[in-house]
Amino acid sequence: MSRLRLLACVCLAMLAFAGNSLLCRLALKHTAIDAASFTAIRLLSGACMLWLLVRLRRGSPGVQGQGDWLSAGALFAYAAGFSFAYISMSAATGALLLFGAVQATMILYGIARGERLHGRQWLGLAVALAGLVALLLPGLATPSLAGALSMLGAGVAWGVYSLRGKRQPPQGAGDPTAVTAGNFMRTVPMALALVLLVWGLDRLSLDRSGLVLAVASGALASGIGYAIWYQALPALQATHAATLQLSVPVIAALGGVLFLGEALTLALLLSSCAILGGMALLMLDRSGQRRATPAPPPSGS
């Protein structure tokens, strides 16, 4: 993948993830839809969109046989945990717990696999994390234990799903969109089982606004966004993929200002600069290492 295409994929994926966050906040906070129904509709609409994308692509191997149940389980755990956690906590608290768990999962995995951060990279990561905390800390509220564990679990699951997607497929089977579609389709029976469980507890609730937001979250922000992210992942180190996702809360916060009427504060601007600046420092340091140490280019370059 060329640098320009990689940059475009990363930017589009981060915008989609931020849009998904905004849609989820709006649906779960301001409509009558319950968390199980939102999760099921989100995953089902995402599966349909990805299936359609695969069908429209020439030379695609199709969805059959693509993906695997472990990745699908991680995807379902993320989607369900994310939805249920937001029932009992503020958006700021949830985002901090989610992205903290994602970063910890992916960075620890990268280090365990032999990836090493150097001085400026540690500085960049520290600055980005400090900016994230500064952005979210003023709105923190103590969550319930169940809600906190649910969001932490969602973050770990999303980290695991991203790491599994980062693995290079066997030669000749490299269609990330088809793999993503296969994973989404495997989550549908899991989501339906969750809906039946909640229905048995007489806790299902659905309205038109919630339905529309869930479909938009699944088909647009999740389905298309995940397909794009899967295209970029093989060309990224785990530590860099983790750090890039720190931009999502910033974009979501700015989206809240533009589309939800939230206040634009100096703290928001400073935090955004810190997070984006820290990410740039980490990525630029990687480029500098390549120039200084002759080595064969990594796969995907």
N, C-alpha and C positions, 0 to 999 in steps of 0.2 A: 504494500500500500504506500503511495506517495505521501510526502509530508503534508501537502495541501489537502489531499483527500482525507487523511487522518485528522487534520485540524477541523475540517468541515464536519466529519462524522462526530467528533467529540463535542463540538459546539451544539450541533443539532440534538444530540442525545441529552446533554445537560439541560437544554431548553425544554425538551419533552419531559424530563424527570421533574423539573421545576413546575411545569404546567400541570403535571399529574398531582403534585403536592397541593397546588392551589385548588384543583378540582375536588380532591379528597377533603380538604378543609371545608370547602363550601358545602359539599354534599352532607358530610357527617355532622356539621355544625348547624346548618340552616335548612335542612329538609328532613322529612320524616323517615327516610330510608334507614334500615338497620344495617349494622356492620356486616352480617352474614350475606344479606341480599346484595349489598354493594360489592362485596368481594366476589360473589358468584357472577354477577353481571359484568363486572370488570374483567374477570378472567375469560368468560365466555365470549364477550365482544372482542377481546384481544385475540383469542384463538381464531375467530372468524376473520378478522382483518388480516392476520398473518397468513392464514390459509389462502385468502384471496390474493395477497401479494405473491405468494409462491406460485399460484396457478397462472398469474399474469406474466411471470418471468419466463423467457425462452430458455430452453435447455435446463430447466430446473429438474432435479431428481424427484421432486414431489415431497410430500410430508411423510408418507408411509416409511416407517423405519428410522425416522429422524428423531433426535432427542433421546432422552432416557428418563427413567422414573425417579432417579435420585435428584437430578436437576429439577424435574417437575415438582418433587416434594419440597425442595428448597424454595422454589418460586411460590408455591402455594402457602408455605409457612410465612414467607415475607408478606404476601398480600393480606392474609388473614390476620396475622399479628399486628400489622400496621393499622388495619381498620379497627380492630377491637381495642387497641391501645388508645386511640383518639377519643373513645367514649369517655374516658376518665382523666384526661390530662390536657393541658394547654398545647397549642401548636408548637410553641417555642421549646417547651420541655420535651415533647415528643421528637422534634427534629434533632435536638442535642443528643438524646439517648440513641436515636437511630443511627445518625452519622458517626457518633463516637464508636458504636459497635461495629459499623462497617469498616471504619479505618483500622480499628484494632485487629479485626479478623484478617483483612487483606495484608496489612503491614507485617503482622506476625508471621503470616504464611510466607510472604516474600523473604523475610529475614531467615526463616527456617530453611528455605530453598536456596540460600546462598546469596541473595541480593544484599548489598551493603550500602548504607547511606553515608556519605562523606560530610565534612563540616558544613558546607553551605547548604547541602540538602537537609541536614538536621535543622539548620536555622530556618530554611524555608518552610519545612513542615511545622516547626514550632510557631512561626509567625502566622501561618494559615490557621492552625488550631486555636491560637490566641484570638485571632480575629473572629472565628466562629463562636467562641465562648463569649466574647464581648458583644457580639450581635444578639445572642440568644439569652444571655444571663439576666438582663433586666426584666424579661417576661417570664422567668421561671416560676413555676408553682410546684409544690411538692406533690408528686403523683402518688396514686395508690400503688401498693406493692404489686398487685396483679397487672396493672397498667404498665408499670415500669418493666416488669419481666416480659410482658408481651412485646413491648417495643424493642427491648434489648434482643429478644429472640428474633424479631423481624430483621434487625440490623445484621445479626450473625448470619441469618438465612440469606439475605441479599448479598453479603460478602461471599458466602459459599457459592451461591449461584453465579456470581460474577467470575469467581476463580475457576469454576468448572467450565464456564463459557470461554475463558481465556485459553484453555488447552487447544492446541492445534489438532484438528480432525485428521484422520488418515487421508493420504493423498487420493484425490478423486472424490472425496465425500465432503468437501469443504463448502457447504452452503449454509452460512450462519442463519439466514432468514428461515430456511426450512427446519433447521435444528430448533430455533426459537419457537416456530409454529408447532413443532412436535411436542415441545415441552409445555406450551400453553394448552394444547389439546389434552394432554395427560392430566392437567390440573382440573379439568371440567368435572369428572366424576368425584374428585375430592371436594370441590366446591359444592356440588349438589348434595353430597353427604352432609356437609356442614349446614346447608339450608334445611335439610330434613331434620337435623338434630335441633336446630333453633325453632323450627316449626313445631316440633314435638313439645317444646317448652313454651309454645304460644307467645313467641317474642318477635315474629316477623312483622315488618312494617315497610310499606312501599308507597311512594307517590310519584307523580309524573316528573317533577323536577329532579328528584333523586335518581330516577331511572335514566334520564337524559345525561346527567352528570356522570353516572357510572359507565354508560356506554362511551361517552367521550373519553373518560379516563382509561378505559380498556382498549378501545379501538385506535385512538389517536396517540395519547400520551404514553400508554404502556406498550401496545402492540408495535406501532411504528418506532417508538423510542427505543425499545429493547432490541429490535432488529438492527437499528443503526449502531447501538452500543456494542452488539455482538460483532459487528463488522470491525470495530476499532480495537476491541480487546486484545486480539492476538498480537498486535503491534505495540502493546504497552506493557511495561513492567508492572507487577502487582502493586508496588509502592506508589508508582505514578498514577495508576488507575484509581487507587484509593484517594490520593490527594486531589485529583481532578474533581471527584465527586463532592469535595468541600464547597465547590462553587454553587451547588444546587440550592442550599438554604439562602445564599445571597440573591440568586436570581428569583427565587420564590418570594423573598422579602420585597424586592423591588417590584415584582409582579403584583404583590399585595397593595403597594402604593399606587400603581398605575390602574389596576382593575378592581380593587376592593376598597379603595378609599382610605387605606391606612396611612398614617403620618410618615413623612420623610424627615428623618432626624439626622443630626450630625453623627451620632453613634453608628447609624446605619451606613453612612458614607465612609467613615473611617474603618469600620469593620470590613466592608466590601473591599476597600483598598488593601487592607492587611491580608485578606484571604487570597485575592487575586495576585497580589505581589508575592506572597509566599509560594504560591503555585508556580509562578513564572521563575522564581529563583531556583526551585527544584528542577524544573525542566531545562532551564538554560545551563545549569550546572552539569546536567547529563550531556548536553551538546558539547560543552567544553571538555569533558572527559573523552569523548570520542575523538576530538581533534588532537588531544595530547597523547593518547595511547593508541597506536595503530592496531587495529583489530578488524576482523571480518564483520561486515554489517549484520545486525541481528535479523532474524527472519521477519518479513513484513516491511523492511525498509526499501 
